[in-house]
Amino acid sequence: MKRFRAYLRNVFLAGILTVLPVIVTYFFLSFIFKKLSGFLIPYLETVANYFNIHFTDAQKAILSLSFLIIAIFFIGLFAKNYFGKKVIGFFERILSKIPLIRGIYSATRQIIDTFQSPTGSNFKKVVLVEYPKEGVYSVGFVTKESSNYYNSRIGKKCSNVFIPTTPNPTSGFILIIPNDSIIELDMTIEEGVKFVISAGLLSPEKIREELRQKNKIE
């Protein structure tokens, strides 16, 4: 009887582990769909009212998302050609001269550029830090050693550690942590990024196996 109960428990656990990635993916995509589909709805309603056209809520959501995807696609085409790069560079130079906005934009741009690189070239190493409280650890990325300005005030040599959010790693927190409080992990930057994006569902061993299979195929 005990063996039968253990068998049922293991089967049920296997079922949970099988459907959990699907459930997480569903809720994540559902969240993204709701946010993106509602972005253009106010403008769509204005146009519909002007031409006296009636749309259901579902039609509004689908049309809004479709127009947004098409707009992003054409923005991508524009950004990849020579003229588009010049125009974007011009506006980036303008944004870089506006107080407050320049700090937010440049930081966001650097983070996105980092995650666009499969190796996360702007990160130095993957670490564990005790955050947000004692006894709880977070995965972070060392961006660089802290300047003497911070080291002298803390009284120790420190490093700047970026703690990304999950599953969107382009936002997060920057912490200045003494080096003796940092636990360095035997992980590549790519493995660390995949761990964060998967919300911890992929273990380092699983990530390494996938990367090995990927390298064999290539």
TAMOFEN-V539559 format. One record per residue. RES is the residue in three letters. BURIAL is + if it has 24 or more other C-alpha atoms within 12 Angstrom, else -. Layout:
res->[RES	RES]
burial->[BURIAL	BURIAL]
//
This chain:
res->[MET	LYS	ARG	PHE	ARG	ALA	TYR	LEU	ARG	ASN	VAL	PHE	LEU	ALA	GLY	ILE	LEU	THR	VAL	LEU	PRO	VAL	ILE	VAL	THR	TYR	PHE	PHE	LEU	SER	PHE	ILE	PHE	LYS	LYS	LEU	SER	GLY	PHE	LEU	ILE	PRO	TYR	LEU	GLU	THR	VAL	ALA	ASN	TYR	PHE	ASN	ILE	HIS	PHE	THR	ASP	ALA	GLN	LYS	ALA	ILE	LEU	SER	LEU	SER	PHE	LEU	ILE	ILE	ALA	ILE	PHE	PHE	ILE	GLY	LEU	PHE	ALA	LYS	ASN	TYR	PHE	GLY	LYS	LYS	VAL	ILE	GLY	PHE	PHE	GLU	ARG	ILE	LEU	SER	LYS	ILE	PRO	LEU	ILE	ARG	GLY	ILE	TYR	SER	ALA	THR	ARG	GLN	ILE	ILE	ASP	THR	PHE	GLN	SER	PRO	THR	GLY	SER	ASN	PHE	LYS	LYS	VAL	VAL	LEU	VAL	GLU	TYR	PRO	LYS	GLU	GLY	VAL	TYR	SER	VAL	GLY	PHE	VAL	THR	LYS	GLU	SER	SER	ASN	TYR	TYR	ASN	SER	ARG	ILE	GLY	LYS	LYS	CYS	SER	ASN	VAL	PHE	ILE	PRO	THR	THR	PRO	ASN	PRO	THR	SER	GLY	PHE	ILE	LEU	ILE	ILE	PRO	ASN	ASP	SER	ILE	ILE	GLU	LEU	ASP	MET	THR	ILE	GLU	GLU	GLY	VAL	LYS	PHE	VAL	ILE	SER	ALA	GLY	LEU	LEU	SER	PRO	GLU	LYS	ILE	ARG	GLU	GLU	LEU	ARG	GLN	LYS	ASN	LYS	ILE	GLU]
burial->[-	-	-	-	-	-	-	-	-	-	-	-	-	-	-	-	-	-	-	-	-	-	-	-	-	-	-	-	-	-	-	-	-	-	-	-	+	+	-	+	+	-	-	+	+	-	-	-	-	-	-	-	-	-	-	-	-	-	-	+	+	+	+	+	+	-	-	+	-	-	-	-	-	-	-	-	-	-	-	-	-	-	-	-	-	-	-	-	-	-	-	-	-	-	-	-	-	-	-	-	-	-	-	-	-	-	-	-	-	-	+	-	-	+	+	-	-	-	-	+	+	+	+	+	+	+	+	+	+	-	+	-	-	-	-	-	-	+	+	+	+	+	+	-	+	+	-	-	-	-	-	-	-	-	-	-	-	+	+	+	+	+	+	+	-	+	+	-	+	+	-	-	+	+	+	+	+	+	+	-	-	+	+	+	-	-	+	+	+	+	+	+	+	+	+	+	+	+	+	-	-	-	-	+	-	-	+	-	-	-	-	-	-	-	-	-	-	-]
//
